[in-house]
Amino acid sequence: MGAMTDDRTYEGRRLPRPHDEVVDQGLGFDIGTLLSRRRALRFLGLGAAGAALAACTTQPSAAPAATSPSAGEIPEETAGPYPGDGSNGPDVLDQSGVVRSDIRTSFGPSNGTAQGVPMTLQLVVADLAEGGTPFTGVAVYVWQCDREGRYSMYSEGAQNENYLRGVQIADAAGKVRFTTIFPACYPGRWPHIHFEVYPDETSITDASKTIATSQVALPQNACETVYAQPGYERSVRTLRSVSLSDDNVFGDSGGAQLGTVTGDVNTGYTVALNVGVDTRTN
């Protein structure tokens, strides 16, 4: 660890609690130290893997566990600007029909259908507070963009649709499955799918009751193959301008959100991810 100067700074940063040890400076100071080290490692070309190693070897042992996921816990991420859960405008979760497995079509007064390469999304939710047992009965809400990179309920041309949004209840194995399409790659983000986990079906109408919010990253090989298909032309160019390691969501996750893919463009793909949820952490 770096030397502490007489004016009570650490690695060039003033200590918020100058009379306490470095390890007792609080969560905000710890996060700032970690981010500073990650930026330095990226400058040196070490990337996300080097940042993860540095976090493991140089962080003070007193840092709260919630600052980084424990083994198996899905990283907590932003819901982004288009959640449709009532937290920033439109709310699909209070609509009858949102609990469904096939999310390719709109429901209710809307009747649009999202076109694209067929895909099945499979998430297996584990209850880490109970030793990693299946988290039976939790409600999982997923949403994604369409082949054109639009989000239903928000994007121009799709404001009146609610396709590619839906809820499933985890079965006895903690599993949920959605029939959907492979999403586009739009500027600034690696191809992905959003999801929120709620304690049960009755909780989905209140976004504040989520117990996990995260995203699934799609593997590059599958993306390149899909984007070579008709209708995905814009995603070919966009994918070349982004990278998984530099993505502002997935860049520091060490691959924890990268789905595994089977299938092909003719029969459709299956994307699977294990989702560890620990209700003991923030």
N, C-alpha and C positions, 0 to 999 in steps of 0.2 A: 504494500500500500504506500501511497505517496507520503512525503514528509509534511508535518503540520508546522506552519510558520507562526511567528510570535503574534501576528495580528489575527490569529485564529481563522485561518482559511484552510481549505483542503483541496488540493489539485486546482488551485486558483479560484476556488469558490468560497465565499464567506459562509461560515457555519451559522445556522439559525439559532443553535443553542451552544454558544461559545464556551460555556463552563462544563459541558458534557463531552463524553467520548464521541468519536466519529460514528460509531455504530449506534449511537443513541440520538441521532439528529432528526429522526422522523421519516415517514414514508416518502414525502415529497422530495426530501434531499436524496434519499436512496434512489428514487426513480430518475432524478436528474443526473446522478452519478452514472447510472447504468446507461442512459441515453447518450451521455457524453462519450462513454467508452465505446458504444456501438458505432457512433459517428466516426470516431478515430480509427476503429478497426476497418470500417468500410473504406476510409481514405487510404489505408494501407493495402487494400485489396483483399482483405480476409473474408469479407462477405458475412452472410448470416450464420454460417457454421462457426466462424471464428468468434462472432459475437456471442453465440450460445456458449462456447467454451469459456470465454472470458467471464460471462455471467456466473458460470459454475465455479470458477476458480478464484475470482477476486471479490465477489460480493460479500459483505459482512454477514456472518451467520445469523445476526439478529434481525435481518430484513424480513418483513412479514411474508408468509407463504403466498398470500393473495397477489403479490406483485408478479408472479409467474406461475403458470399452471403446474400442479403437481403431476406426477406420472399418471398418464391416462386421462387427465382432465382436459376437455376441449378448451382452447383459448377463448376468452370472452372478447367479442368484437362488436363494432358498431352495427346497428341495424340499417345504416345508410339512409339516404333521403327518401326512399320509396317503400316504407314498410307496410303501409296499408293496414296497420293495426290500431289506428285511432290516435297514435302518439303525435302525429303531425298532420292531421287532416283526415283523409279517407279511411274508412274502417270496414274491411271485409269480414272481420271476425264476429260482427254482430248480425251477419246475414245468414238466413236459413239456407242450408246447402253447402256451406263452406267445409263441412266435414266430409271429405271425399277422397278417393284414391287417384282418380284420373283428373288431372288439373289442366289438361290441354284446352278445354273449352270454357267459355264464360258460363255463368249460371244466373238464375233470377231473370231480370228483364233484359240482360245482355245475351247475345248468341254468337259471338265471335269465337273462332278456333285458331290457336297458335300453330303455325306450320313449321316443320323442321324435322331433323333426324330424330327418330323415336329414342327415348331414353327412360330407363327406370332408375329412380333414386331410392336407395335403401339405406336407412340409418338404424343403427342398433344402439339404443341408449342404455348406459349402465349407471347404477346408483352407487357412486363411490363412497358415500356416507354409510352405506350398508355393505361394504366389502366388495363392491363391483358387481353386485347381483343385478339382474335385469330390472330396469325401471318401468315396471308394468303400470299401465294406466296413465302415464304422462301424455299430454297432448303436444304434438309437434306441428308447428305451422311453418310451411316453406313458401318461398316466393323467389322468382327469378325473372330475368328479362327474356324477351322473345328473340326470334331469329334476326330481327332488325335492330336489336339492342334497346327495345322499348319496354318500359314497365307499365303494365295495365294499371288503370286508375290515375295515372300521373302523366305519362308521356303523350306528346301530340300524336293524334291518330289512334291512341289506345285509351284515352281518358274514360270512355264509356264501357270499357271491357273490364273484366275481373279474372281473366284466364291466368294460368301459371301461378295461382295462389290456392292453397288448400291446407286442411288439417287432417291428420290421422292420429289415432289413439294407439299407443304402444301395446303390443300383444304380450303374452306371457313370457316371451323371449326378449322383450324390450324393443321389438322391431317395428318399424313403419316402412311402407313402400308407396311410392308415388309414380304414376305413369305420366310422363312429361315429354318435353323435347330438349335437345341439346341447346343451351343458350348461346347467344352471340358473345363476341368480345367487343366491348365498346371502349372508347378512348379513356385512358387513365387507370384501367383496372384489368387484372388478370381474370379470365373467365371463371365464374363462380355462381354459387347458389346460396341464398340466405336461409337461415332457419332460427326459430325461437322455440324453446321448450317451456311448457306451462305445467303446473302440478297435476292438472286434470282438465277435462273438457269444460267444466263449468267456469274455469278461470280465464278462458281465452278472450273474453270480452273486456278484460282489464289488463292493458299492456304492462302495468306496473307489477304484475304478478309473475312475470317471466323468471324462471330459475336458471336460464342459460340463453345467450344470444350469440350465434357464431355464423360461420360461412364454410362452405365446401369448395375447395379448389379443384379444378379439373386438370388432369395430366396433359402435358404439352403434346404428346404423340397423338392422343385422341382428338385434341383440338385441331391439330393440323390436318388430320384426315377428314374430319367433319367439315371444316371450313373450305375444303376443296369441292364441296358439293354445291349444287345450284341453290341460290338464295342466301348463301353465307359470304358472298363476295367481299363485302366491306370488312368482315372479320379477318380475312387473310392479311390485309395491310395493317390492321390495328394490332393483331397479335405480334407482328414483327416489331412493334414499337414499345411493347411492354415485356416484363419478365417476372417470373414468380418470385425471385429473390429480392427484387426491388419494389414489389407491390406493397402499398402502404398498409395492407391488412395481413398478408401472408408472409411478408419479408422476414419477420422475426419469430415465426411459429415453428421453425425447424421441421416442416413437413407434417405437423400434427393434423392439419386440416386437408391434406391431399387425399382425395378419394382414389380408390382402386377401380379400374375399369376393365370390363370384359365385354365381348360382343363385337359387332361391326356395323357399318353404315347401312347394310341391307336388312339385317335382322333387328337392329337396334342395340344400343349400349345399356349396360347396367353399371351404375356408379354406386359404390358402397363406402361407408365410413362408419367407424365405431365412435360413439359420442359418449365420453365420460362426463357425468354431471356430478359435482360435489356441492351439496347445499350448505356445507359448513364454511365455504369460502365466499368472499364478496364478489 
